[in-house]
């Protein structure tokens, strides 16, 4: 991906245009951007003058955006550009309503015409008042329904006194005779046979929901701690689908921003030309300089794997700059070996260097 900063003719002081290619999948209407300093440890927090850099990633709204095919144009004004220095390379991250876009852009800032005075800070929007609960009056109890008293049936006239004893005697004779017949002719009932219950069918386990960029974004909205984000990122990497690896990058970035050096090493490996693969890297193409930035973040925390990979990168000659040389790579490998990294020890032995 390529980015370019320009100040079109006739622009107001501080206005600039950021052009990013290859971002046709983003929604311009909901686009937000985050800008980090070259080491990836300080982020632009707010518009306006003052100390605008902090340790947490903050998403800022541009003045306007438009998408022209594969070219995304982002217009910003003096509230953002006042805090950026000419000839410094920053890291640019993008997001929209669907979540954070995978990968970061290297943004080489250019000298632009600024206003004579620093722009004022933008006041934080006041929270909207919560609506007062609607109190509904209780419904009145329904009036009792009036029922007319039931009419009692009139008593039947008495039978003759002799008829009742006669009927009772006849019923007794019938019962005694029937009981004697049943006792003489009864059969012993067969013992009941216990029924064996049929085994319950085994419930088939529900298939696990697929791991995607959308599920990773939803997980991040729960504000997980950095260690939890790192554990979840590893689970996404084990799932291994293209969309799961894209989600893992978002989770690794949250963990790295929270001080987990292992996550920074994992992001660097995605960019590293030596370890890049289309299936396991959630970035469009290898980028040795971005890999260096993430490895250095891990190395600053004495992560042995990050030191090992950074040392190999220095020795490979894929990156250049002050302090970068094969000798620096050997010293970095020695730091990893002192932390017990077995591969760093083997690499130093192969190079004929002491550990």
C-alpha positions in Angstrom: 0.0 0.0 0.0 1.2 3.6 -0.8 0.4 6.7 1.1 1.0 10.3 0.1 0.6 13.7 1.9 -0.1 16.8 -0.2 -1.4 20.3 0.4 -3.5 21.1 -2.7 -3.2 24.7 -4.1 -5.6 27.1 -2.5 -5.9 25.1 0.7 -6.4 26.8 4.0 -3.4 26.9 6.4 -3.0 23.5 8.0 -5.2 21.7 5.6 -3.7 18.5 4.0 -4.8 15.6 1.9 -3.8 12.0 2.8 -4.1 9.6 -0.2 -4.1 5.9 0.5 -4.2 3.3 -2.2 -5.6 -0.2 -2.0 -8.2 0.5 0.7 -11.4 0.1 -1.4 -13.1 -2.1 1.2 -13.5 0.8 3.8 -16.6 2.8 4.4 -15.8 6.5 3.9 -18.8 7.8 5.9 -17.7 6.0 9.1 -13.9 6.2 8.6 -11.6 7.0 11.6 -7.8 7.2 11.7 -5.2 6.8 14.4 -1.6 8.1 14.1 1.3 6.7 16.1 4.9 8.0 16.4 7.6 6.0 14.6 8.3 3.7 17.5 4.6 2.8 17.8 4.4 3.6 21.5 2.9 7.1 21.4 -0.4 7.9 19.8 -2.1 11.2 18.8 -4.8 11.7 21.4 -6.7 14.8 20.5 -6.9 17.8 18.2 -5.4 21.2 19.0 -2.3 22.4 20.7 -0.6 21.1 23.8 0.7 17.6 24.7 -1.4 15.7 22.2 0.5 12.4 22.4 -0.4 9.6 24.8 0.1 5.8 25.3 -3.4 4.7 24.2 -4.6 4.4 20.6 -7.3 7.0 19.9 -9.5 7.1 16.8 -9.9 10.6 15.3 -12.5 11.8 12.8 -11.2 13.5 9.6 -12.7 16.6 8.0 -13.9 14.5 5.1 -13.2 11.3 3.1 -13.9 10.0 -0.4 -13.3 6.7 -2.1 -12.3 6.9 -5.8 -11.9 3.3 -6.9 -9.0 1.8 -5.0 -7.8 5.3 -3.8 -9.0 6.6 -0.5 -8.6 10.4 0.1 -8.7 11.7 3.7 -8.9 15.4 4.3 -7.6 16.8 7.6 -7.1 20.3 9.0 -4.8 22.3 11.3 -6.2 20.6 14.4 -4.4 17.4 13.4 -1.5 18.7 11.3 -0.3 21.1 13.9 1.1 18.1 15.9 2.9 16.4 13.0 6.5 17.2 12.1 7.9 17.4 8.6 10.1 14.6 7.3 9.0 12.2 10.0 7.5 8.8 9.3 4.4 8.0 11.3 2.2 4.9 11.5 -1.4 5.3 10.2 -4.2 2.9 11.2 -7.7 3.0 9.8 -11.1 1.8 11.0 -14.8 2.1 10.0 -18.1 0.9 11.2 -17.0 -2.7 10.7 -14.0 -2.4 13.0 -10.3 -1.8 12.6 -8.8 -2.5 9.2 -5.9 -4.9 9.1 -2.4 -3.6 8.6 -0.9 -0.1 9.1 0.4 2.4 6.6 3.8 4.2 6.8 2.9 7.9 6.6 5.8 10.1 5.6 4.8 13.6 6.6 5.7 16.6 4.5 6.2 20.2 5.3 2.9 22.1 4.8 1.8 25.7 5.4 0.4 26.0 8.9 -1.6 28.8 10.6 0.4 31.4 12.6 -1.3 30.4 15.9 -2.0 27.0 17.4 -5.6 25.9 16.9 -7.7 25.6 20.1 -8.5 22.2 21.5 -11.9 20.8 20.7 -14.1 20.6 23.7 -15.3 17.2 24.7 -19.0 16.6 23.9 -21.2 16.7 26.9 -23.0 13.3 27.5 -26.6 13.3 26.5 -29.0 13.3 29.6 -30.6 10.0 30.2 -34.4 10.0 29.6 -36.5 10.2 32.8 -38.4 7.0 33.4 -42.1 7.2 32.6 -44.3 6.5 35.7 -47.6 5.0 34.8 -50.5 5.2 37.2 -51.8 1.9 38.5 -55.0 0.7 37.0 -58.0 0.7 39.3 -59.2 -2.6 40.6 -62.3 -3.8 38.7 -65.6 -3.5 40.5 -66.9 -6.8 41.9 -69.5 -8.4 39.7 -72.9 -8.7 41.3 -74.4 -12.2 41.2 -77.9 -13.1 42.1 -78.2 -15.8 44.8 -78.7 -19.3 43.5 -82.1 -20.8 44.0 -82.1 -23.9 46.2 -83.9 -26.9 44.8 -87.1 -27.9 46.6 -86.8 -31.0 48.7 -88.4 -34.2 47.2 -91.3 -35.7 49.0 -90.5 -38.5 51.5 -90.8 -42.1 50.3 -92.7 -44.6 52.2 -90.9 -45.7 55.3 -90.9 -49.4 54.4 -89.3 -48.9 51.0 -85.8 -47.8 52.2 -85.1 -50.9 54.5 -86.2 -53.2 51.8 -83.8 -51.8 49.2 -80.9 -51.8 51.7 -81.4 -55.5 52.4 -81.5 -56.4 48.7 -78.3 -54.5 48.0 -76.5 -56.3 51.0 -77.6 -59.8 49.6 -76.2 -58.9 46.2 -72.9 -57.8 47.6 -72.4 -60.8 49.8 -73.1 -63.2 46.9 -70.9 -61.4 44.5 -68.0 -61.3 47.0 -68.2 -65.1 47.6 -68.2 -65.9 43.9 -65.1 -63.6 43.3 -63.2 -65.2 46.2 -63.8 -68.8 44.9 -63.0 -68.0 41.3 -60.2 -65.4 41.5 -56.8 -65.9 39.7 -53.4 -64.9 41.0 -52.2 -61.9 39.0 -48.9 -62.4 37.1 -46.0 -60.5 38.6 -45.3 -57.2 36.7 -42.4 -57.2 34.2 -40.0 -54.3 34.7 -39.5 -52.4 31.5 -35.9 -51.5 30.6 -35.9 -47.9 29.6 -34.5 -47.2 26.1 -31.1 -45.3 26.2 -31.5 -41.6 25.6 -30.1 -40.4 22.3 -26.8 -38.7 22.6 -27.0 -35.0 22.0 -24.8 -33.9 19.1 -22.5 -31.1 20.3 -23.2 -27.7 18.8 -20.5 -26.7 16.3 -18.4 -23.8 17.6 -19.0 -20.4 16.0 -16.4 -19.5 13.4 -13.7 -17.1 14.4 -13.7 -14.0 12.2 -12.7 -10.3 12.1 -16.2 -9.5 13.2 -16.0 -11.8 16.3 -12.6 -10.4 17.2 -14.0 -6.8 17.0 -16.9 -7.8 19.2 -14.5 -9.3 21.7 -12.4 -6.1 21.8 -15.6 -4.1 22.6 -15.7 -5.9 25.9 -12.3 -4.1 26.8 -10.3 -7.3 27.6 -7.1 -7.0 29.5 -3.9 -7.4 27.4 -3.2 -10.9 28.6 -6.7 -12.0 27.6 -6.4 -10.4 24.2 -3.1 -12.3 23.7 -4.7 -15.6 24.6 -7.6 -15.0 22.3 -5.3 -14.0 19.5 -3.4 -17.4 19.8 -6.8 -19.2 19.5 -7.6 -17.3 16.3 -4.2 -18.2 14.9 -4.8 -21.9 15.7 -8.1 -21.8 13.8 -6.1 -20.7 10.8 -8.6 -19.4 8.3 -7.9 -16.2 6.5 -10.6 -14.3 8.4 -9.5 -15.7 11.7 -5.8 -14.6 11.1 -7.1 -11.1 10.2 -9.0 -11.1 13.6 -5.8 -12.3 15.3 -3.9 -9.2 14.1 -6.5 -6.9 15.8 -6.2 -8.9 19.0 -2.3 -9.0 18.9 -2.3 -5.2 18.4 -4.5 -4.7 21.5 -2.2 -7.0 23.5 1.0 -5.3 22.2 -0.4 -1.8 23.0 -1.1 -3.1 26.6 2.5 -4.2 27.1 2.6 -7.8 25.9 5.9 -8.2 24.1 5.0 -11.6 22.7 2.1 -10.0 20.8 4.5 -7.4 19.3 6.8 -10.2 18.1 3.9 -12.0 16.5 2.9 -8.9 14.5 6.5 -8.4 13.4 6.6 -12.0 12.2 3.6 -11.2 9.9 5.6 -8.4 8.3 9.0 -10.1 8.3 10.0 -11.1 4.7 11.6 -14.3 6.2 8.4 -15.5 7.9 5.7 -13.8 5.8 3.1 -16.1 4.2 -0.3 -15.3 2.6 -2.0 -17.8 4.8 -0.5 -16.8 8.2 0.1 -13.1 7.7 -2.8 -10.7 8.0 -1.0 -8.0 5.9 -1.0 -7.6 2.2 2.7 -7.9 1.6 6.0 -8.2 3.6 7.6 -5.1 5.0 11.0 -5.4 6.7 10.8 -1.8 8.2 7.5 -2.5 9.9 8.8 -5.8 11.1 11.7 -4.0 12.6 9.5 -1.5 14.5 7.4 -4.3 16.1 10.5 -6.4 16.9 12.2 -3.4 18.6 9.1 -2.9 20.7 9.4 -6.5 21.9 13.1 -6.2 22.3 12.7 -3.2 24.6 10.8 -5.5 26.9 13.6 -8.2 26.7 11.4 -10.6 24.8 13.9 -13.4 23.8 12.0 -14.3 20.6 11.7 -10.7 19.5 15.5 -10.1 20.1 16.3 -13.3 18.1 14.1 -12.2 15.1 15.4 -8.6 15.3 19.0 -9.9 15.3 18.4 -12.0 12.2 16.7 -9.1 10.5 19.8 -6.8 11.1 22.1 -9.5 9.8 20.0 -10.1 6.6 20.6 -6.5 5.4 16.9 -6.0 4.6 16.8 -2.9 6.8 19.1 0.1 6.9 19.6 3.1 9.2 21.7 4.4 12.0 22.9 1.7 14.3 21.8 -1.1 12.0 24.6 -3.5 10.9 25.5 -7.2 11.0 27.5 -6.4 14.1 24.5 -5.0 15.8 22.6 -8.1 14.8 25.2 -10.3 16.5 24.9 -8.3 19.7 21.1 -8.6 19.6 21.4 -12.4 19.1 23.8 -12.5 22.1 21.1 -10.8 24.3 18.6 -13.4 23.2 21.0 -16.2 23.9 21.7 -14.8 27.4 17.9 -15.1 28.0 18.1 -18.8 27.1 16.9 -18.7 23.5 18.1 -22.0 22.0 17.9 -20.9 18.3 19.9 -17.7 19.1 22.6 -19.8 20.6 22.7 -22.1 17.5 22.8 -19.1 15.2 25.8 -17.6 17.1 27.6 -20.9 17.0 27.0 -21.1 13.2 28.4 -17.6 12.8 31.4 -18.4 15.0 30.5 -15.8 17.5 30.6 -16.1 21.4 27.4 -16.3 23.3 
